[in-house]
Amino acid sequence: MTLEEIHGQQPMPAGHDWMQGAGTALHELLVSAQRRGCLTAGVYESAKLMNVDPDNVAFCVLAADQEDEGDIALQIHFTLIQAFCCENDIDIVRVNDVARLAAIVGPSEDSGEPRDLHCILITNPNEEGWKDPALEKLNLFCEESRNVNDWVPTITLPE
C-alpha cells in the first residue's frame, strides 16, 4: 500500500506530458502577464509588493540556476517568500533555467537592462473578470502537486 492510498490521494500522473503541459502553461502565463502589465520581477521588488498588497498576488515563480544553489542569501529569500506564499494561499513553483526565463520575459522595459528574475510575481490585473486559462491550469497543477506533498513543484519551461 502506498502513502497516497493510505491518505486517499491519487498519485501524481506519470509521464512527461503532464509536466510539459505545466511548462507550456507557465510560458503562456508569463507572456500574457507581461503584456497586461501584471508581472513583477526581482526578489526585492516582489517582497515589497507582497508586503504592501498580498491579496493582489495571484502566482509566484522562483528561479535559480545550478550556480545559484550555493547562494545562501538567495536561499534565505526563497525560504521567506515560500513561507509568505503558503501563508497567503499563493501558488508557487520553481524553475531551474533562469536563462530560458529571461528569454521569455526579456530585459526591463524601462532601462533595457537585464532584470533580477529569481522571483517573479503575477498580479491580478485591474480588469474585472479577467481569467487566464494558463493561470487556471497552473493552479490545478499546484493543487495536484500539494496532494502528493510537493509544496513547491519544479517546472521545466519548453524550448
DSSP file (Angstrom, degrees, kcal/mol; ACC not computed):
  #  RESIDUE AA STRUCTURE BP1 BP2  ACC     N-H-->O    O-->H-N    N-H-->O    O-->H-N    TCO  KAPPA ALPHA  PHI   PSI    X-CA   Y-CA   Z-CA
    1    1 A M              0   0    0      0, 0.0     2,-0.2     0, 0.0     0, 0.0   0.000 360.0 360.0 360.0 135.5    0.0    0.0    0.0
    2    2 A T     >  -     0   0    0      1,-0.1     4,-2.1     0, 0.0     5,-0.1  -0.489 360.0-110.6 -92.9 165.2    1.3    3.4   -0.9
    3    3 A L  H  > S+     0   0    0      1,-0.2     4,-2.0     2,-0.2     6,-0.2   0.874 119.6  55.2 -60.0 -38.2    1.2    6.6    1.1
    4    4 A E  H  4>S+     0   0    0      1,-0.2     5,-3.0     2,-0.2     4,-0.4   0.888 107.6  49.0 -64.0 -38.5   -1.3    8.0   -1.4
    5    5 A E  H >45S+     0   0    0      3,-0.2     3,-0.6     1,-0.2    -1,-0.2   0.885 108.9  53.2 -67.9 -38.1   -3.6    5.0   -1.0
    6    6 A I  H 3<5S+     0   0    0     -4,-2.1    -2,-0.2     1,-0.2    -1,-0.2   0.910 116.4  38.1 -62.6 -42.1   -3.5    5.4    2.8
    7    7 A H  T 3<5S-     0   0    0     -4,-2.0    -1,-0.2    -5,-0.1    -2,-0.2   0.379 113.7-114.3 -92.1   3.7   -4.5    9.0    2.7
    8    8 A G  T < 5 +     0   0    0     -3,-0.6     2,-0.3    -4,-0.4    -3,-0.2   0.745  69.7 139.4  72.6  23.0   -7.0    8.6   -0.2
    9    9 A Q      < -     0   0    0     -5,-3.0    -1,-0.3    -6,-0.2    -2,-0.1  -0.735  53.6-121.7-101.7 150.1   -4.9   10.7   -2.6
   10   10 A Q        -     0   0    0     -2,-0.3     2,-0.0    -3,-0.1    -5,-0.0  -0.698  32.3-112.2 -84.8 138.6   -4.3   10.0   -6.2
   11   11 A P        -     0   0    0      0, 0.0     3,-0.1     0, 0.0    -1,-0.1  -0.365  43.5 -89.6 -66.0 153.0   -0.7    9.6   -7.2
   12   12 A M        -     0   0    0      1,-0.1   133,-0.0   133,-0.1   132,-0.0  -0.379  55.4 -92.8 -61.7 136.9    0.6   12.3   -9.5
   13   13 A P        -     0   0    0      0, 0.0    -1,-0.1     0, 0.0     2,-0.1  -0.240  44.3-127.6 -54.4 135.2    0.1   11.5  -13.2
   14   14 A A        +     0   0    0     -3,-0.1     4,-0.2     4,-0.1     3,-0.1  -0.446  61.0  57.3 -81.8 157.4    3.1    9.7  -14.6
   15   15 A G  S  > S-     0   0    0     -2,-0.1     4,-0.7     1,-0.1     3,-0.2  -0.148  82.7 -91.3 108.5 160.0    4.8   10.8  -17.8
   16   16 A H  H  > S+     0   0    0      1,-0.2     4,-2.6     2,-0.2     5,-0.2   0.726 108.6  73.1 -78.8 -25.6    6.4   13.8  -19.3
   17   17 A D  H  > S+     0   0    0      1,-0.2     4,-2.3     2,-0.2    -1,-0.2   0.875  94.4  51.5 -62.1 -39.8    3.3   15.2  -20.9
   18   18 A W  H  > S+     0   0    0     -3,-0.2     4,-1.4     2,-0.2    -1,-0.2   0.923 114.1  42.9 -65.9 -43.7    1.8   16.4  -17.7
   19   19 A M  H  X S+     0   0    0     -4,-0.7     4,-2.1     2,-0.2   137,-0.3   0.881 112.8  53.2 -67.7 -38.6    4.9   18.3  -16.6
   20   20 A Q  H  X S+     0   0    0     -4,-2.6     4,-2.4     1,-0.2    -2,-0.2   0.880 105.5  55.0 -64.7 -36.9    5.4   19.6  -20.2
   21   21 A G  H  X S+     0   0    0     -4,-2.3     4,-2.2     1,-0.2    -1,-0.2   0.878 107.5  49.3 -62.3 -38.3    1.8   20.9  -20.0
   22   22 A A  H  X S+     0   0    0     -4,-1.4     4,-2.3     2,-0.2    -1,-0.2   0.889 110.4  50.9 -67.9 -38.9    2.6   22.9  -16.8
   23   23 A G  H  X S+     0   0    0     -4,-2.1     4,-2.2     2,-0.2    -2,-0.2   0.904 111.4  47.2 -64.1 -42.2    5.8   24.3  -18.5
   24   24 A T  H  X S+     0   0    0     -4,-2.4     4,-2.5     2,-0.2    -2,-0.2   0.903 111.4  51.2 -65.7 -41.5    3.8   25.4  -21.5
   25   25 A A  H  X S+     0   0    0     -4,-2.2     4,-2.6     2,-0.2    -2,-0.2   0.898 109.6  50.3 -63.1 -40.1    1.1   27.0  -19.3
   26   26 A L  H  X S+     0   0    0     -4,-2.3     4,-2.6     2,-0.2    -2,-0.2   0.918 109.7  50.7 -64.3 -42.6    3.8   28.9  -17.3
   27   27 A H  H  X S+     0   0    0     -4,-2.2     4,-2.1     1,-0.2    -2,-0.2   0.939 112.5  46.6 -58.0 -48.2    5.3   30.2  -20.6
   28   28 A E  H  X S+     0   0    0     -4,-2.5     4,-2.6     1,-0.2    -2,-0.2   0.899 112.2  50.6 -62.3 -42.1    1.8   31.4  -21.7
   29   29 A L  H  X S+     0   0    0     -4,-2.6     4,-3.0     2,-0.2     5,-0.3   0.914 109.5  49.9 -64.1 -43.6    1.1   33.0  -18.3
   30   30 A L  H  X S+     0   0    0     -4,-2.6     4,-2.1     2,-0.2    -1,-0.2   0.916 113.4  45.7 -62.6 -43.4    4.4   34.9  -18.3
   31   31 A V  H  X S+     0   0    0     -4,-2.1     4,-2.1    -5,-0.2    -2,-0.2   0.932 116.0  45.9 -64.6 -46.0    3.8   36.2  -21.8
   32   32 A S  H  X S+     0   0    0     -4,-2.6     4,-1.9     1,-0.2    -2,-0.2   0.911 113.2  49.0 -64.1 -44.1    0.2   37.2  -21.0
   33   33 A A  H  X>S+     0   0    0     -4,-3.0     5,-3.2     1,-0.2     4,-0.7   0.889 111.0  49.8 -65.4 -39.2    1.0   38.8  -17.7
   34   34 A Q  H ><5S+     0   0    0     -4,-2.1     3,-0.8    -5,-0.3    -1,-0.2   0.916 109.7  51.3 -65.7 -41.3    3.8   40.8  -19.2
   35   35 A R  H 3<5S+     0   0    0     -4,-2.1    -1,-0.2     1,-0.2    -2,-0.2   0.868 114.0  44.6 -61.5 -36.7    1.6   42.0  -22.0
   36   36 A R  H 3<5S-     0   0    0     -4,-1.9    -1,-0.2    -5,-0.1    -2,-0.2   0.494 114.5-115.0 -87.2  -4.5   -1.1   43.1  -19.4
   37   37 A G  T <<5S+     0   0    0     -3,-0.8    -3,-0.2    -4,-0.7    -4,-0.1   0.806  80.9 123.0  75.5  29.4    1.5   44.7  -17.1
   38   38 A C      < +     0   0    0     -5,-3.2    85,-2.7    -6,-0.2     2,-0.5  -0.016  42.0 101.1-111.9  27.7    0.8   42.2  -14.3
   39   39 A L  E     -A  122   0A   0     -6,-0.4     2,-0.5    83,-0.2    83,-0.2  -0.958  45.6-172.5-121.1 127.9    4.4   40.9  -13.9
   40   40 A T  E     -A  121   0A   0     81,-2.6    81,-3.0    -2,-0.5     2,-0.4  -0.983  11.2-166.4-118.3 123.5    6.7   41.9  -11.1
   41   41 A A  E     +A  120   0A   0     -2,-0.5    79,-0.2    79,-0.2    75,-0.2  -0.887  41.6  55.5-114.3 141.0   10.3   40.7  -11.4
   42   42 A G  S  > S-     0   0    0     77,-2.7     4,-2.4    -2,-0.4     5,-0.2   0.021  72.8-108.7 116.5 139.6   13.0   40.7   -8.7
   43   43 A V  H  > S+     0   0    0      2,-0.2     4,-2.3     1,-0.2     5,-0.2   0.942 118.3  40.6 -62.1 -49.3   13.4   39.4   -5.2
   44   44 A Y  H  > S+     0   0    0      2,-0.2     4,-2.3     1,-0.2    -1,-0.2   0.906 116.1  49.3 -70.4 -41.2   13.3   42.8   -3.5
   45   45 A E  H  > S+     0   0    0      2,-0.2     4,-2.2     1,-0.2    -1,-0.2   0.900 113.3  48.3 -62.6 -40.4   10.5   44.2   -5.8
   46   46 A S  H  X S+     0   0    0     -4,-2.4     4,-2.8     2,-0.2     5,-0.2   0.910 110.1  50.8 -66.6 -42.7    8.5   41.1   -5.1
   47   47 A A  H  X S+     0   0    0     -4,-2.3     4,-1.9    -5,-0.2    -2,-0.2   0.910 110.5  49.7 -62.2 -41.4    9.0   41.2   -1.4
   48   48 A K  H  X S+     0   0    0     -4,-2.3     4,-2.2     2,-0.2    -2,-0.2   0.934 112.5  47.1 -61.4 -45.9    7.9   44.9   -1.4
   49   49 A L  H  X S+     0   0    0     -4,-2.2     4,-3.2     1,-0.2    -2,-0.2   0.909 111.7  49.8 -63.8 -42.7    4.7   44.1   -3.4
   50   50 A M  H  < S+     0   0    0     -4,-2.8    -1,-0.2     1,-0.2    -2,-0.2   0.842 111.8  49.6 -66.2 -31.6    3.9   41.1   -1.2
   51   51 A N  H  < S+     0   0    0     -4,-1.9    -1,-0.2    -5,-0.2    -2,-0.2   0.889 119.0  36.8 -71.7 -39.9    4.3   43.3    1.9
   52   52 A V  H  < S+     0   0    0     -4,-2.2    -2,-0.2     1,-0.2    -3,-0.2   0.907 137.3   7.7 -80.2 -44.3    2.1   46.1    0.6
   53   53 A D    ><  +     0   0    0     -4,-3.2     3,-1.4    -5,-0.2     4,-0.3  -0.512  61.6 160.0-143.3  68.9   -0.6   44.2   -1.3
   54   54 A P  G >  S+     0   0    0      0, 0.0     3,-1.2     0, 0.0    -1,-0.1   0.787  75.7  64.5 -65.1 -26.4   -0.5   40.4   -0.8
   55   55 A D  G 3  S+     0   0    0      1,-0.2    -5,-0.1    -5,-0.1    -2,-0.0   0.695  96.6  58.3 -69.6 -17.1   -4.2   40.0   -1.9
   56   56 A N  G <  S+     0   0    0     -3,-1.4    68,-2.9    -7,-0.2     2,-0.5   0.563  83.4  98.0 -88.1  -9.6   -3.2   41.2   -5.4
   57   57 A V  E <   +B  123   0A   0     -3,-1.2    66,-0.3    -4,-0.3     3,-0.1  -0.698  42.3 172.9 -85.9 125.4   -0.6   38.4   -6.0
   58   58 A A  E     +     0   0A   0     64,-3.2    33,-0.6    -2,-0.5     2,-0.3   0.724  62.9   3.7-101.7 -27.6   -2.0   35.5   -8.0
   59   59 A F  E     -Bc 122  91A   0     63,-1.6    63,-2.7    31,-0.1     2,-0.4  -0.991  57.4-150.1-160.9 150.4    1.1   33.4   -8.6
   60   60 A C  E     -Bc 121  92A   0     31,-2.0    33,-1.9    -2,-0.3     2,-0.4  -0.989   4.7-167.0-132.0 137.5    4.8   33.2   -7.8
   61   61 A V  E     -Bc 120  93A   0     59,-2.8    59,-2.7    -2,-0.4     2,-0.5  -0.991   4.0-165.1-123.1 125.5    7.8   31.8   -9.7
   62   62 A L  E     -Bc 119  94A   0     31,-2.7    33,-2.4    -2,-0.4     2,-0.4  -0.935  12.0-169.7-107.5 132.4   11.1   31.2   -8.0
   63   63 A A  E     + c   0  95A   0     55,-2.4     2,-0.3    -2,-0.5    33,-0.2  -0.977  13.6 160.5-129.2 135.2   14.1   30.6  -10.4
   64   64 A A        -     0   0    0     31,-2.0     2,-0.1    -2,-0.4    -2,-0.0  -0.973  23.7-144.6-151.3 136.2   17.6   29.5   -9.7
   65   65 A D    >>  -     0   0    0     -2,-0.3     4,-0.7    32,-0.1     3,-0.7  -0.344  43.7 -90.8 -85.9 176.3   20.3   28.0  -11.9
   66   66 A Q  G >4 S+     0   0    0      1,-0.2     3,-1.0    30,-0.2     4,-0.3   0.899 128.0  51.4 -55.3 -44.3   22.8   25.4  -10.7
   67   67 A E  G >4 S+     0   0    0      1,-0.2     3,-0.7     2,-0.2    -1,-0.2   0.738 102.4  61.0 -70.2 -20.9   25.3   28.1   -9.6
   68   68 A D  G X4 S+     0   0    0     -3,-0.7     3,-1.8     1,-0.2    -1,-0.2   0.687  83.6  80.1 -76.3 -18.1   22.6   29.9   -7.6
   69   69 A E  G << S+     0   0    0     -3,-1.0    -1,-0.2    -4,-0.7    -2,-0.2   0.776  91.5  51.4 -61.5 -26.2   22.1   26.9   -5.3
   70   70 A G  G <  S+     0   0    0     -3,-0.7     2,-1.1    -4,-0.3    -1,-0.3   0.469  81.1 105.8 -88.7  -2.0   25.1   27.8   -3.3
   71   71 A D    <>  -     0   0    0     -3,-1.8     4,-2.2     1,-0.2     5,-0.2  -0.674  50.8-171.5 -82.4  99.2   24.0   31.4   -2.7
   72   72 A I  H  > S+     0   0    0     -2,-1.1     4,-2.2     1,-0.2    -1,-0.2   0.885  82.2  53.4 -61.8 -42.0   22.9   31.3    0.9
   73   73 A A  H  > S+     0   0    0      1,-0.2     4,-2.2     2,-0.2    -1,-0.2   0.918 110.4  47.8 -61.1 -43.2   21.3   34.8    0.9
   74   74 A L  H  > S+     0   0    0      1,-0.2     4,-2.6     2,-0.2    -1,-0.2   0.897 110.3  51.9 -64.5 -40.3   19.2   33.9   -2.2
   75   75 A Q  H  X S+     0   0    0     -4,-2.2     4,-2.2     2,-0.2    -1,-0.2   0.865 108.4  51.3 -65.5 -35.3   18.1   30.6   -0.5
   76   76 A I  H  X S+     0   0    0     -4,-2.2     4,-2.3     2,-0.2    -2,-0.2   0.920 110.1  49.2 -65.6 -43.4   17.1   32.5    2.6
   77   77 A H  H  X S+     0   0    0     -4,-2.2     4,-2.8     1,-0.2    -2,-0.2   0.922 110.4  51.4 -59.6 -43.9   15.0   34.9    0.5
   78   78 A F  H  X S+     0   0    0     -4,-2.6     4,-2.9     1,-0.2    -2,-0.2   0.913 108.9  50.6 -60.0 -43.2   13.4   31.9   -1.2
   79   79 A T  H  X S+     0   0    0     -4,-2.2     4,-2.3     2,-0.2    -1,-0.2   0.921 112.6  46.0 -61.7 -44.5   12.5   30.3    2.1
   80   80 A L  H  X S+     0   0    0     -4,-2.3     4,-2.4     2,-0.2    -2,-0.2   0.905 113.8  48.5 -65.5 -41.9   10.9   33.6    3.3
   81   81 A I  H  X S+     0   0    0     -4,-2.8     4,-2.7     2,-0.2    -2,-0.2   0.918 111.3  50.5 -65.1 -42.9    9.0   34.0    0.0
   82   82 A Q  H  X S+     0   0    0     -4,-2.9     4,-2.6    -5,-0.2     5,-0.2   0.919 111.1  48.7 -60.4 -43.7    7.8   30.4    0.1
   83   83 A A  H  X S+     0   0    0     -4,-2.3     4,-2.4    -5,-0.2    -1,-0.2   0.919 112.1  48.7 -62.6 -43.4    6.6   30.8    3.7
   84   84 A F  H  X S+     0   0    0     -4,-2.4     4,-1.7     2,-0.2    -2,-0.2   0.917 111.9  49.2 -62.6 -43.6    4.8   34.1    2.8
   85   85 A C  H  <>S+     0   0    0     -4,-2.7     5,-2.9     1,-0.2     4,-0.2   0.915 112.0  47.9 -63.7 -43.1    3.1   32.4   -0.2
   86   86 A C  H ><5S+     0   0    0     -4,-2.6     3,-1.0     1,-0.2    -1,-0.2   0.906 111.6  50.7 -63.3 -40.8    2.0   29.4    1.8
   87   87 A E  H 3<5S+     0   0    0     -4,-2.4    -1,-0.2     1,-0.2    -2,-0.2   0.817 116.7  40.3 -66.1 -30.8    0.6   31.7    4.5
   88   88 A N  T 3<5S-     0   0    0     -4,-1.7    -1,-0.2    -5,-0.2    -2,-0.2   0.183 112.7-112.9-106.1  15.9   -1.3   33.8    2.0
   89   89 A D  T < 5 +     0   0    0     -3,-1.0     2,-0.5    -4,-0.2    -3,-0.2   0.880  62.4 153.0  54.9  44.6   -2.5   30.9   -0.3
   90   90 A I      < -     0   0    0     -5,-2.9    -1,-0.2    -6,-0.1   -31,-0.1  -0.919  45.2-125.0-103.9 123.5   -0.4   32.0   -3.3
   91   91 A D  E     -c   59   0A   0    -33,-0.6   -31,-2.0    -2,-0.5     2,-0.3  -0.417  32.9-170.4 -67.9 143.9    0.5   29.1   -5.6
   92   92 A I  E     +c   60   0A   0     59,-0.3     2,-0.3   -33,-0.2   -31,-0.2  -0.995  12.0 179.3-142.2 140.4    4.3   28.9   -6.1
   93   93 A V  E     -c   61   0A   0    -33,-1.9   -31,-2.7    -2,-0.3     2,-0.3  -0.913  20.3-130.2-134.6 163.5    6.6   27.0   -8.5
   94   94 A R  E     -cd  62 154A   0     59,-2.7    61,-3.1    -2,-0.3     2,-0.4  -0.874  12.9-163.2-113.3 150.0   10.3   26.7   -9.1
   95   95 A V  E     -cd  63 155A   0    -33,-2.4   -31,-2.0    -2,-0.3    61,-0.1  -0.997   8.9-160.1-130.5 135.5   12.1   26.9  -12.4
   96   96 A N  S    S+     0   0    0     59,-0.6     2,-0.3    -2,-0.4   -30,-0.2   0.137  75.3  71.6-102.6  20.1   15.7   25.7  -12.9
   97   97 A D     >  +     0   0    0      1,-0.1     4,-1.9   -32,-0.1    -1,-0.2  -0.717  46.0 170.1-139.6  86.0   16.6   27.7  -16.0
   98   98 A V  H  > S+     0   0    0     -2,-0.3     4,-2.5     1,-0.2     5,-0.2   0.845  82.1  57.4 -65.1 -34.2   17.0   31.5  -15.4
   99   99 A A  H  > S+     0   0    0      2,-0.2     4,-1.7     1,-0.2    -1,-0.2   0.911 107.6  46.5 -64.3 -41.9   18.3   31.9  -19.0
  100  100 A R  H  > S+     0   0    0      2,-0.2     4,-1.4     1,-0.2    -1,-0.2   0.890 112.1  51.6 -66.2 -38.8   15.2   30.4  -20.5
  101  101 A L  H  X S+     0   0    0     -4,-1.9     4,-2.8     1,-0.2     5,-0.3   0.903 108.2  51.6 -62.8 -41.5   13.1   32.6  -18.2
  102  102 A A  H  X S+     0   0    0     -4,-2.5     4,-2.5     1,-0.2    -1,-0.2   0.847 105.7  55.5 -64.5 -34.7   15.0   35.6  -19.4
  103  103 A A  H  < S+     0   0    0     -4,-1.7    -1,-0.2     2,-0.2    -2,-0.2   0.845 113.6  41.2 -66.7 -32.8   14.3   34.7  -23.0
  104  104 A I  H  < S+     0   0    0     -4,-1.4    -2,-0.2    -3,-0.2    -1,-0.2   0.928 125.7  32.2 -78.4 -48.0   10.6   34.6  -22.3
  105  105 A V  H  < S-     0   0    0     -4,-2.8    -3,-0.2    -5,-0.1    -2,-0.2   0.853  95.3-161.7 -83.0 -36.9   10.3   37.7  -20.1
  106  106 A G     <  -     0   0    0     -4,-2.5     9,-0.3    -5,-0.3    -1,-0.1  -0.146  32.4 -38.7  81.9 179.9   13.1   39.8  -21.7
  107  107 A P  S    S-     0   0    0      0, 0.0     2,-0.1     0, 0.0     6,-0.1  -0.163  80.0 -70.1 -73.8 172.0   15.0   42.8  -20.3
  108  108 A S     >  -     0   0    0      5,-2.9     4,-2.0     1,-0.1     5,-0.0  -0.406  36.7-141.7 -62.3 133.6   13.5   45.6  -18.2
  109  109 A E  T  4 S+     0   0    0      1,-0.2    -1,-0.1     2,-0.2    -3,-0.0   0.819  97.6  52.6 -67.8 -30.1   11.2   47.8  -20.3
  110  110 A D  T  4 S+     0   0    0      1,-0.1    -1,-0.2     3,-0.1    -2,-0.0   0.959 130.2   7.9 -71.7 -52.0   12.4   50.9  -18.5
  111  111 A S  T  4 S-     0   0    0      2,-0.2    -2,-0.2     3,-0.0    -1,-0.1   0.613  86.5-126.6-109.6 -14.5   16.1   50.6  -18.9
  112  112 A G     <  +     0   0    0     -4,-2.0    -3,-0.1     1,-0.3     3,-0.1   0.478  67.2 133.9  77.8   0.7   16.7   47.7  -21.3
  113  113 A E        -     0   0    0      1,-0.1    -5,-2.9    -6,-0.1    -1,-0.3  -0.469  68.4 -92.5 -80.5 153.2   19.0   46.2  -18.6
  114  114 A P        -     0   0    0      0, 0.0     2,-0.2     0, 0.0    -1,-0.1  -0.391  47.7-138.7 -61.3 143.6   18.7   42.5  -17.6
  115  115 A R        -     0   0    0     -9,-0.3     2,-0.8    -3,-0.1   -73,-0.1  -0.618  20.1 -97.9-103.9 164.7   16.4   42.1  -14.6
  116  116 A D        +     0   0    0     -2,-0.2     3,-0.3   -75,-0.2    -1,-0.0  -0.734  41.9 175.9 -76.8 113.0   16.6   40.0  -11.5
  117  117 A L        +     0   0    0     -2,-0.8     3,-0.1   -76,-0.2    -1,-0.1   0.123  47.0 107.0-108.9  19.8   14.4   37.0  -12.4
  118  118 A H  S    S+     0   0    0      1,-0.2   -55,-2.4   -56,-0.1     2,-0.4   0.770  91.5  25.6 -70.1 -23.4   15.0   35.0   -9.3
  119  119 A C  E     - B   0  62A   0     -3,-0.3   -77,-2.7   -57,-0.2     2,-0.4  -0.983  69.3-179.5-140.7 129.5   11.4   35.8   -8.2
  120  120 A I  E     -AB  41  61A   0    -59,-2.7   -59,-2.8    -2,-0.4     2,-0.4  -0.996   8.3-162.0-128.9 130.2    8.5   36.7  -10.5
  121  121 A L  E     -AB  40  60A   0    -81,-3.0   -81,-2.6    -2,-0.4     2,-0.6  -0.909   8.6-151.4-110.7 139.7    5.1   37.6   -9.3
  122  122 A I  E     -AB  39  59A   0    -63,-2.7   -64,-3.2    -2,-0.4   -63,-1.6  -0.953  22.1-162.0-105.1 121.5    1.9   37.5  -11.4
  123  123 A T  E     - B   0  57A   0    -85,-2.7   -66,-0.2    -2,-0.6   -67,-0.1  -0.638  27.4 -94.7-102.8 161.5   -0.6   40.0  -10.0
  124  124 A N        -     0   0    0    -68,-2.9    -1,-0.1    -2,-0.2   -68,-0.0  -0.567  46.2-122.3 -71.7 132.3   -4.3   40.3  -10.6
  125  125 A P        -     0   0    0      0, 0.0     5,-0.1     0, 0.0    -1,-0.1  -0.270  15.8-115.7 -72.5 164.0   -5.0   42.7  -13.4
  126  126 A N  S    S+     0   0    0      2,-0.1     2,-0.3    -2,-0.0    -2,-0.1   0.725  88.9 101.2 -69.8 -21.1   -7.1   45.8  -13.0
  127  127 A E  S >  S-     0   0    0      1,-0.1     3,-1.0     2,-0.1     2,-0.2  -0.484  76.9-126.9 -69.0 128.7   -9.6   44.3  -15.4
  128  128 A E  T 3  S+     0   0    0     -2,-0.3     3,-0.1     1,-0.2    -1,-0.1  -0.519  88.3  15.7 -74.3 141.2  -12.6   42.8  -13.7
  129  129 A G  T 3  S+     0   0    0      1,-0.2     2,-0.5    -2,-0.2    -1,-0.2   0.540  81.2 152.8  78.1   6.2  -13.4   39.2  -14.6
  130  130 A W    <   +     0   0    0     -3,-1.0     2,-0.5    -5,-0.1    -1,-0.2  -0.591  16.4 177.1 -73.7 120.9  -10.0   38.5  -16.3
  131  131 A K        -     0   0    0     -2,-0.5     3,-0.1    -3,-0.1    -3,-0.0  -0.985  17.7-153.0-126.0 120.4   -9.3   34.8  -16.1
  132  132 A D     >  -     0   0    0     -2,-0.5     4,-2.0     1,-0.1     3,-0.3  -0.822   7.5-150.0 -92.2 121.9   -6.2   33.4  -17.7
  133  133 A P  H  > S+     0   0    0      0, 0.0     4,-2.1     0, 0.0    -1,-0.1   0.840  98.9  56.4 -61.0 -31.5   -6.6   29.8  -18.7
  134  134 A A  H  > S+     0   0    0      2,-0.2     4,-2.3     1,-0.2     5,-0.2   0.890 106.0  50.2 -66.2 -38.5   -2.9   29.2  -18.2
  135  135 A L  H  > S+     0   0    0     -3,-0.3     4,-2.5     2,-0.2    -1,-0.2   0.903 109.6  51.1 -65.1 -40.7   -3.2   30.5  -14.6
  136  136 A E  H  X S+     0   0    0     -4,-2.0     4,-2.0     2,-0.2    -2,-0.2   0.898 109.9  49.9 -63.6 -40.1   -6.1   28.1  -14.0
  137  137 A K  H  X S+     0   0    0     -4,-2.1     4,-2.5     2,-0.2    -2,-0.2   0.915 112.2  47.7 -63.1 -42.9   -4.0   25.2  -15.4
  138  138 A L  H  X S+     0   0    0     -4,-2.3     4,-2.7     2,-0.2    -2,-0.2   0.876 108.7  53.6 -68.3 -36.9   -1.1   26.1  -13.1
  139  139 A N  H  X S+     0   0    0     -4,-2.5     4,-2.2     2,-0.2    -1,-0.2   0.913 111.3  46.6 -61.7 -41.6   -3.4   26.5  -10.1
  140  140 A L  H  X S+     0   0    0     -4,-2.0     4,-2.7     2,-0.2    -2,-0.2   0.905 111.0  52.4 -65.7 -42.0   -4.6   23.0  -10.8
  141  141 A F  H  X S+     0   0    0     -4,-2.5     4,-2.2     1,-0.2    -2,-0.2   0.921 111.1  47.0 -58.3 -45.7   -1.1   21.7  -11.3
  142  142 A C  H  X S+     0   0    0     -4,-2.7     4,-2.4     2,-0.2    -1,-0.2   0.892 111.3  51.1 -65.5 -39.9    0.0   23.2   -7.9
  143  143 A E  H  X S+     0   0    0     -4,-2.2     4,-1.6     2,-0.2    -2,-0.2   0.928 111.2  47.7 -63.0 -44.7   -3.1   21.7   -6.2
  144  144 A E  H  X S+     0   0    0     -4,-2.7     4,-0.6     1,-0.2    -2,-0.2   0.886 111.1  52.0 -62.6 -38.9   -2.3   18.3   -7.6
  145  145 A S  H ><>S+     0   0    0     -4,-2.2     5,-2.7     1,-0.2     3,-1.1   0.905 107.0  52.1 -65.0 -41.4    1.3   18.6   -6.5
  146  146 A R  H ><5S+     0   0    0     -4,-2.4     3,-2.0     1,-0.3    -1,-0.2   0.840  99.4  65.2 -63.8 -31.6    0.3   19.5   -3.0
  147  147 A N  H 3<5S+     0   0    0     -4,-1.6    -1,-0.3     1,-0.3    -2,-0.2   0.755 107.4  41.2 -62.8 -22.9   -1.9   16.4   -2.9
  148  148 A V  T <<5S-     0   0    0     -3,-1.1    -1,-0.3    -4,-0.6    -2,-0.2   0.007 125.6-102.5-112.0  26.6    1.3   14.4   -3.1
  149  149 A N  T < 5S+     0   0    0     -3,-2.0     2,-0.7     1,-0.2    -3,-0.2   0.780  80.2 133.4  59.9  33.5    3.2   16.6   -0.7
  150  150 A D      < +     0   0    0     -5,-2.7    -1,-0.2     1,-0.1    -2,-0.1  -0.860  27.0 174.7-108.0  92.7    5.2   18.5   -3.3
  151  151 A W  S    S+     0   0    0     -2,-0.7   -59,-0.3     1,-0.3    -1,-0.1   0.756  74.6  29.3 -77.8 -26.0    4.5   22.1   -2.0
  152  152 A V  S    S-     0   0    0     -3,-0.1    -1,-0.3    -7,-0.1   -59,-0.2  -0.710  85.3-163.0-132.7  82.0    6.8   23.9   -4.4
  153  153 A P        -     0   0    0      0, 0.0   -59,-2.7     0, 0.0     2,-0.5  -0.270  15.9-125.3 -68.1 151.9    6.9   21.8   -7.6
  154  154 A T  E     -d   94   0A   0    -61,-0.2     2,-0.4   -59,-0.0   -59,-0.2  -0.845  23.9-160.5 -98.8 131.8    9.6   22.4  -10.2
  155  155 A I  E     -d   95   0A   0    -61,-3.1     2,-0.6    -2,-0.5   -59,-0.6  -0.903  10.3-142.7-113.8 139.2    8.5   23.1  -13.7
  156  156 A T        -     0   0    0     -2,-0.4  -133,-0.1  -137,-0.3  -132,-0.1  -0.900  21.1-134.7 -99.8 122.6   10.6   22.8  -16.9
  157  157 A L        -     0   0    0     -2,-0.6  -133,-0.1     1,-0.1  -134,-0.1  -0.497  26.3-107.6 -74.9 143.9   10.0   25.5  -19.4
  158  158 A P              0   0    0      0, 0.0    -1,-0.1     0, 0.0  -138,-0.0  -0.333 360.0 360.0 -69.4 154.6    9.6   24.4  -23.0
  159  159 A E              0   0    0     -2,-0.0    -2,-0.0     0, 0.0     0, 0.0   0.459 360.0 360.0 -72.5 360.0   12.3   25.1  -25.5
